[in-house]
């Protein structure tokens, strides 16, 4: 009798590989002192406002480039209007600074480096753009809600109102279901194993660029000893 085992395992979905490979960078960013202190309300509303200003430049780059990539076979499926954040960020910044807010917000050098990389990927490598898209939007749908709760509780923003609108995805009724759909898009990315590894590496780079912004904000808003 033949007792040879012929069992084999299917390769892990790309979304799983991406999440697992970038987990150390994700955890490092989530545990960054500036973000942790912001969530813990050890920083004040001024630090929160400055962070929101930096997000304006990041999402400006993402969403301006996304418009050009809507028909791209790799990046196009991820361009979902329900994710768009720039209009909400504009309302938040108008709440902080008034109608002339554009003249009062400035990117940090680290933010410029971050946005430059996003634009480079969008124009030369759609797979890299997907990496940046993934690290930002899925994070906002998840951990960003914790910061919104802090802002509403500690700094008096109206629930889901001006000042925290960036974190409110009104056109996504079921975030968990949306995230499953997004991961299915990742699994269907038309890329070979080498290209998928490049996307994973770019995802790690995206976390590092984001982390550099947090470190710069930590230096700008040091906590008292």
N, C-alpha and C positions, 0 to 999 in steps of 0.2 A: 504494500500500500504506500502511495506517495504521500509523505507528511510534510513536504516542503511548503513553507509559508510564502504566499505571493502578495502579501499586504503591501500597500503603498499609500502614502499620504499626499493629498493635493497641496500645491503650494499655497502659502498664505495669501489672502487678498492684499492688493497693493495698499489699501487704506490701513490695514493692520500693520504692514511693514513700515509704512510711513509714521504711524503713531508710535510704534515700538522703538524704532530707530531714533526718533527725535525726543523720546521721553526724557532723557537726562537734561537736554536743553530746555524743554518745556518746564520741567520741575525747577530748574535753576532760575528761570525767568519768573515763575510763579512765586518763588521764595525770595525774590529780590527785595532788598531792604526798603527801597522807596515804595514799591507797590504794596508790600506788607504793611508798612507804616501808614500808607494812604488808606488802605482797607481798614486798618485798626484805628483810624482817626487820630493818629499821632501827628500827622501833618494837618495843616489847616486848609481852608477853601482856596487860598492863593495857590498852593501847590497843585491842588486838583485842577484849578483853572489853567495853570501852565501846562499840565499834562494834556488837557483837552485841546489846547492850542497846538501842541505837537501832533496830536491825532489828526487835526485838520490837514496838515501837510501830507501825512502818510496816506490818508484816505483820498485826498485830492489826487495824489499820484496814482493810486490804485484804480480809482474810478474814471479818471481821464483816460488812462491807458486801456481800461476795460472796454470803453466805447469802441476803440479801434480794433479790438480783438474779438468782437461779438461773433464774427463769422469764421474765426479760426477753428480748425478741427480739434486742436488740443485744448486751448484756453476757452474757446467760445461757450461750451456747455456750462461753464462755471459763472458766466456773466448773467447773474440773476437780479432783476430789478428790485426784488423784495429785500435784497441785502444792502442796497445803496445807503450810505451813511452821511455823505457830504451835506445834504440838505438839513439833516438833524444836527450835525455839528455846527452849521451856520446859525441855526436857531439858538443853540447853546451859547455860542460865542457872542451873538447879539444880546443875549440875556446878560452876559458878563460885562460887555464893553459898550453896548449901544449900537446904533446903526452904522457907525464908522469903525466897526471892529476890525475890518481888514487892515487898517493902517496901524493897528495896535498889537498885531501878533507877528512874531518872528520865529523862524525855525532855529533850533540849536544846530551847531555843526554836525552833531551825531544824527540828527533828524535829516539833515541834507544828505549825508552819506547813505542813510536808509532809503530815502526817496530816489536818490540817483540809482541805486541798485535795482529798485523796483522798475524804474523806467527803462533801464538797460535791458533787463530781462524781457519786459513787455515788447521791446522793439527788436530784440535779437534772438530771443529764446522763450517761446510761449510756455514750455514746460517749467522753466524757472519762475515765470509769473504765477503759474498754478501753485507753486510752493509758497510764495508770499501770500497769495489769496487764501490758501488753506490756513496758514498760521494765524492770520488776522481774524477772519470772519468766524471760524468755528470757535475760536477763543472768546470772541465777543458774545456769541450766543450762550456761552457757558459761564466762564469765570467773570466776565464783565458784569453780570447781574449782581455779583457780590458787592462790587464797588458801587453800583447804583444804589443798593440798599443802604450802604454807609452814607452816601451823599445825601440821600433823603432824610435819614435819621439824624445825622450829626450836623449837617449844614443847612437844613431847613428847605431843601428843594421840594417842590410839590411832587407827589408821586407820579412818575412818568411824565413830568412836566419840563419846562424850560430849565436847562442846566444839566439834565440827565437824559435828554431825548436821544442822544447817541446810542444809549443802551436799550432803547425801546424799539423792537422790531414789530411794528404794528401789522405788517403784511405777512407775518409768519405766525399763523395761529397755533401751530403745533411744532415747537422747536425740535423736540426729539425726533419726530418724523422727518423734519427737514434735514436734520443732521444725518439720518440714515440715507436719505436720497443723495446727499452730498457725498457721502462715503461710497455710494454705488457709482457715482460719477468718477471718483478717483479710481475705483477698481476697473473702470472701463477706459481709462486713459490709453490712447493708442501709442504705446511706447514699449520698446524692448527692455530687457533686464538692465542693460547698461544705462539707458536713458532714465529708467526708474531710479537707479542708484544716484544719478546726477540730480534728480529732483529731490531725493532724500537729503543729499548733501546741501542743496540750496535751502531746504527747509531749516536745516541746522544753522545755516548762515543767516537766515531771516530772524531766527530767535536771537542770535548773537547781536545783530544790528539793533533789534528791539531792546535788548539788554543794555547796550551801550547808551541808548537814550535814557533808560532808567538810572544808570550810573551818573549820567550828567545831571539829571534832575536831583539825585541825592546830593550832589555837590552844591547845587544851587540852593537846596533847602535842607541844610544840615540840622539834625535834631540837637537840642541842648543836651549837654552831658549831664 
